[in-house]
Amino acid sequence: MTKNVINILEKKHLLIVGKTETDRTNFINQIISKINYETYRFPKRMKSIYDYVEVVRAKNLFEPWYNKRGKFGTNQVLDFHRDWISENNSLVIMEEFQEMEESWKLDILRSYLNEVAFRKKNQKVIHLIISQETENDLLAKLGDQIGVPDDDRRTKKQIIDGGIEIIEI
């Protein structure tokens, strides 16, 4: 099963649901042990955007395009981080993501989804693994958040299905 999941991860982000938290963590660890990506693991059960930004700052998951004295603000870090997402070929893991504030969770996932959903052929992109207890209509809510370019013939559901795969363990 792990080999099939790794093949899916090459093309789509993964949403891992089912069983217990320990089982989901062990499954993610199996995937990590068999791939060759630079991996960034966020702490489990992040609740707010500030938790997310703390990790982005601590792990340097952003590159500012201008210099500034002092610390960058939350919005600046998020803007720089979105650029980092679009320019990297790494694996990002967010476990037990169900506790994140709903609006920010959808915003973060939309940033990652856009990189996979609208990539050009053979373009290297960021990879994302999310785990949570259940799917809990996350993909339907995410579908309400994404925009479809005028020249794209896919529906929002097709874009979501083409960008995120639900893996039930």
N, C-alpha and C positions, 0 to 999 in steps of 0.2 A: 504494500500500500504506500509506503514511504516513497518508493521510486516514482510511482504515478503522481503523487503529490508534488514531488520535485519538478517533474515535467510540467505540471500545471503552473507552478510558481514561476517558471521561465516566461510564461505568457500573461499570467493574471496574478492579482493579489489574492491572498487566502483569508477567509474568515473561518476559523476553527471553532466549532461548537460541539456540545455534547459531553457526556460522562462527567468526571470530576475535574476540579482545577488541577490537581496533581497529574491526572491523565493527559490533560491538554498541555501542560508544561513539559511532560516527558515526551509527548509527540513532537512538540516544537524542538526540543533538544535533539531528537533523532534527525529531524530535517536539517538542523544547523550542522550536525556532525558530518553530513553527507554532501554539503554544498561548499562552494568556494567563493563566497561573497564576504566582503567586509560587513560585519554585523553590528548593529546598534540596537541594544535592548533597553527599552524604556521600563521604568519601575511598574510593577503590577498595581492595578487599581488607582490610576491617576484620576483625580476628581475635577480638576479645574485646568483652565488654560495656563495658569501660572505654574502648575506642576509640570506641564508639558514644556513651557518655555525655559524653566529651570534646567531641565535635562538638555534641551537644545543648546543652551549657553554652556553648560558644564562639559558637554561632549563636542563643542565647537561644530555644530551641525548647521552652520550658516557662514557665509562670507560676505561681509559688508562691501559695498562698492564705493564707499567713501570713508574717510577717516574722521573720527570724532574724539574729542577728549571726554573721558568718562565712559559710563556704561550706556549701551543702546537701550531704548525703551522697548516695551513688550511688542508694540506694533511694528517697530523697526526690525526687531529680531524675527518676527513672524514673516515679514516681507522678504528679508534676506533668506530665511529658511525655505520659503516657497521656491526661491531661485535655486537653492541648494538641492531641493527635491528634483527639480527639472534637469539638473546637471550631473546627477550621481547615478551610479550603478551599484548601489549597496542594498543590504537587506535591513529593514527596520521592523522591529517586533514590538507590539503593544499588547500585553497580556491583560486579561480581565478588564477589558475596555468598557464594559457595560456601565461603570460608575462615573464615567466622564460626563460633564455637562453636555446635554443633548445638542445644543446649537454649536458648541465648539467641536464636539465629536464629529458632527456632520461636515463642518468646515474643514477640519483636518483631513478627513477621509476623502472629501471632494478634491483636495489638492493632490493627494496620491492617485486617486482614480483618473484624474485628467491626464496624468502622465502616461498611463497605460492605454486609456481609451482613445486618445488622439495622437498616438505615436506614429511615426513613419515606419515603413517596413525595415526590419533589421536594426532599428534604433535601440540602443541599450537604455534601459530605464531602471528606476528605483523599484525595489520589490518590497512588499509589505505583508506581514502576517499579523492578523488580529485574532485574539481569542476572547470569547465570552461564553457565558452559560448557554444562552439561546440566541437565535438570530433576532428575535424580538422586533420584526418589521424594520430592521435597520436598513436593508437594501431598498425597501419601498420609500422610506423617509429620505434616503440619499438620492433616490430618483427624483424626488420633488425639488432637490437642491441644485441639480446639475443643469447646465444649459446645453442645448444641442445647436451646433452651428447650422446656418441656413443651408449650406451645401451638403450636409450630412443626411443621408436617407434613413439612418437608424432611429428607432424610438429610444426614449430614455431607458426603458427596460432592457432593450438590446445592448445599450451602452454599458449599463450596470452588469448584465450577464456576461458581457465580453471582457469586463475588467476585474470582476471579483468572483471567485469561486467559493461556495460554501462547502466546507469539509466537515462532515459529521462523523465523529469518532465514536 
